[in-house]
Amino acid sequence: MRIVIQRVSQASVTVDDQIVAQIGVGYLVLVGIAHEDTPAQAQWLARKVATLRLFEDDRGLTNLSLADVGGEVLAVSQFTLYADARKGRRPSFVHAARPGVARPLFEAFVDFLRGEGVAVQTGVFGAHMQVALINDGPVTLLLEREP
C-alpha cells in the first residue's frame, strides 16, 4: 500500500456536481493499493496515520496528532499512485490492484482508521472525483508499507 497524506485546513470530494464528502482540519489521504497488499498492511498504515504528529503545538513544533486537534480524515482511493511512467509516455498501472481486491482493502483501511477513533469521510470508490483541498503548510508525506 502507498498513501499520500496532506495536512489540510479543509478538503472535499465532488462527484457529478455534488459534494459527497468534506472535512475541516485534518488529513486528505490518497490511498493506492497493489495486488499483494494485505489487511495487516492496511491496519499498520491506519494506525500510523492516526498517530502521526503533523500539527504544530503552541511552540511551533509538530507535536500534535489528529486526536489532539480534533482533526478528521478524508480518504480517497487512488490507483494512479501505482503508476509506472519509467518507460514511454503513457503510464502503466499493472501494479495497481483491480477493484475486486482494492475496494475491500480500502474499506478495511477506513474501518481501521475509525477503530483508532478517527472521524473519516471517503470519496466514492471508482468514481470520477474532483478533490479540492487547502494544504496547510504545505505538509505532504508519502508512506508505504511493503509486504
Backbone torsions as a table, in degrees:
resi	resn	phi	psi	omega
1	MET	NA	147.8	-179.5
2	ARG	-135.7	126.7	178.5
3	ILE	-130.0	147.5	173.3
4	VAL	-113.5	126.5	179.0
5	ILE	-111.0	128.0	174.5
6	GLN	-121.7	123.5	175.5
7	ARG	-73.2	127.0	-175.0
8	VAL	-128.0	154.6	169.2
9	SER	-91.7	-20.2	171.3
10	GLN	-167.2	154.4	177.5
11	ALA	-157.0	153.8	178.6
12	SER	-152.0	160.7	175.1
13	VAL	-125.3	130.7	177.5
14	THR	-118.0	134.6	175.7
15	VAL	-130.3	128.2	-179.7
16	ASP	50.9	46.7	177.4
17	ASP	64.7	17.0	177.4
18	GLN	-121.2	130.5	174.0
19	ILE	-71.6	120.3	-178.3
20	VAL	-102.9	-16.4	178.4
21	ALA	-160.0	145.3	175.1
22	GLN	-158.2	148.4	177.9
23	ILE	-135.0	164.4	170.3
24	GLY	-95.6	-128.3	-178.8
25	VAL	-61.5	133.5	177.6
26	GLY	160.4	-144.4	-178.9
27	TYR	-124.4	136.4	161.8
28	LEU	-90.4	123.9	-177.6
29	VAL	-119.7	113.3	175.5
30	LEU	-91.9	129.8	-171.4
31	VAL	-119.8	118.6	174.5
32	GLY	-108.9	137.8	-175.9
33	ILE	-126.0	131.5	178.6
34	ALA	-100.8	167.0	-176.6
35	HIS	-53.8	-42.5	-171.1
36	GLU	-90.8	5.5	-177.9
37	ASP	-68.4	154.3	-173.5
38	THR	-129.4	162.2	174.0
39	PRO	-59.5	-33.3	178.2
40	ALA	-62.0	-37.8	177.3
41	GLN	-68.3	-40.2	177.9
42	ALA	-61.3	-41.1	179.7
43	GLN	-66.3	-42.9	179.2
44	TRP	-60.3	-46.1	-179.5
45	LEU	-66.9	-38.8	178.3
46	ALA	-61.7	-44.2	178.7
47	ARG	-63.0	-40.4	178.9
48	LYS	-62.1	-47.5	179.6
49	VAL	-60.8	-44.5	-177.0
50	ALA	-64.0	-30.4	-173.1
51	THR	-107.2	-5.3	177.6
52	LEU	-58.1	141.9	178.8
53	ARG	-107.6	91.7	-176.5
54	LEU	-114.9	3.4	-180.0
55	PHE	-106.6	146.1	-175.8
56	GLU	-81.0	140.8	173.7
57	ASP	-87.1	-171.8	-176.9
58	ASP	-69.4	-10.5	176.0
59	ARG	-99.0	2.0	179.2
60	GLY	84.6	10.6	179.0
61	LEU	-95.3	143.6	179.7
62	THR	-79.5	81.6	-177.0
63	ASN	-116.6	-0.6	-172.9
64	LEU	-111.6	140.8	179.3
65	SER	-97.2	178.5	175.1
66	LEU	-53.9	-46.8	-178.4
67	ALA	-61.2	-39.0	-178.1
68	ASP	-63.9	-30.9	-177.6
69	VAL	-106.5	3.6	-177.7
70	GLY	67.1	33.5	-176.4
71	GLY	-81.9	164.3	180.0
72	GLU	-122.9	170.9	175.2
73	VAL	-123.2	136.2	167.8
74	LEU	-110.1	108.7	-176.9
75	ALA	-100.0	131.0	-177.9
76	VAL	-131.6	122.4	176.2
77	SER	-69.7	132.7	-177.0
78	GLN	-145.0	94.9	-177.9
79	PHE	-63.9	-22.4	-177.6
80	THR	-67.5	-10.5	174.9
81	LEU	-65.1	-16.8	176.7
82	TYR	-104.0	21.9	176.5
83	ALA	-67.9	140.9	174.8
84	ASP	-117.0	109.3	-176.7
85	ALA	-113.6	23.7	-178.4
86	ARG	-69.7	-28.9	-179.1
87	LYS	-118.9	142.3	176.2
88	GLY	68.4	-164.8	-178.0
89	ARG	-114.5	-7.8	178.3
90	ARG	-109.8	122.1	-179.1
91	PRO	-64.1	148.5	173.6
92	SER	-99.7	141.8	-180.0
93	PHE	-117.0	24.4	-175.6
94	VAL	-64.5	-21.6	-179.7
95	HIS	-84.4	-15.1	179.0
96	ALA	-77.8	138.0	179.1
97	ALA	-68.3	146.5	175.1
98	ARG	-70.2	159.5	-176.7
99	PRO	-53.7	-35.9	-179.5
100	GLY	-62.8	-27.0	176.3
101	VAL	-93.8	-43.3	-173.2
102	ALA	-68.8	-42.5	-176.1
103	ARG	-59.6	-49.8	179.6
104	PRO	-63.1	-33.9	178.6
105	LEU	-72.4	-37.4	175.0
106	PHE	-62.4	-45.7	179.0
107	GLU	-63.2	-37.0	176.9
108	ALA	-64.1	-43.8	177.6
109	PHE	-56.7	-47.0	179.3
110	VAL	-62.3	-44.5	179.0
111	ASP	-62.4	-40.9	178.1
112	PHE	-64.0	-40.1	176.4
113	LEU	-60.4	-46.4	178.9
114	ARG	-62.3	-36.4	176.8
115	GLY	-64.4	-22.8	176.1
116	GLU	-85.7	3.1	178.2
117	GLY	88.0	14.7	-178.3
118	VAL	-92.5	133.8	172.6
119	ALA	-76.1	124.7	-174.2
120	VAL	-127.6	132.2	167.6
121	GLN	-110.4	157.3	179.2
122	THR	-134.1	157.5	168.8
123	GLY	-75.9	-167.8	179.3
124	VAL	-106.0	113.4	-175.7
125	PHE	-55.2	128.0	175.9
126	GLY	80.2	-5.2	-178.4
127	ALA	-85.0	159.3	169.5
128	HIS	-79.8	115.5	-174.1
129	MET	-117.9	149.7	167.3
130	GLN	-108.1	119.6	-177.7
131	VAL	-107.5	123.0	178.2
132	ALA	-114.6	141.2	179.9
133	LEU	-154.2	156.1	167.4
134	ILE	-116.5	104.6	-178.9
135	ASN	-74.1	124.3	-175.9
136	ASP	-94.2	107.9	178.1
137	GLY	138.6	-72.4	-1.4
138	PRO	-74.4	145.1	175.2
139	VAL	-126.3	119.1	179.9
140	THR	-140.8	130.3	178.2
141	LEU	-127.4	149.0	172.5
142	LEU	-112.5	124.4	176.6
143	LEU	-119.7	140.0	176.1
144	GLU	-134.4	146.9	173.9
145	ARG	-125.0	108.2	180.0
146	GLU	-79.0	154.6	179.4
147	PRO	-62.4	NA	NA
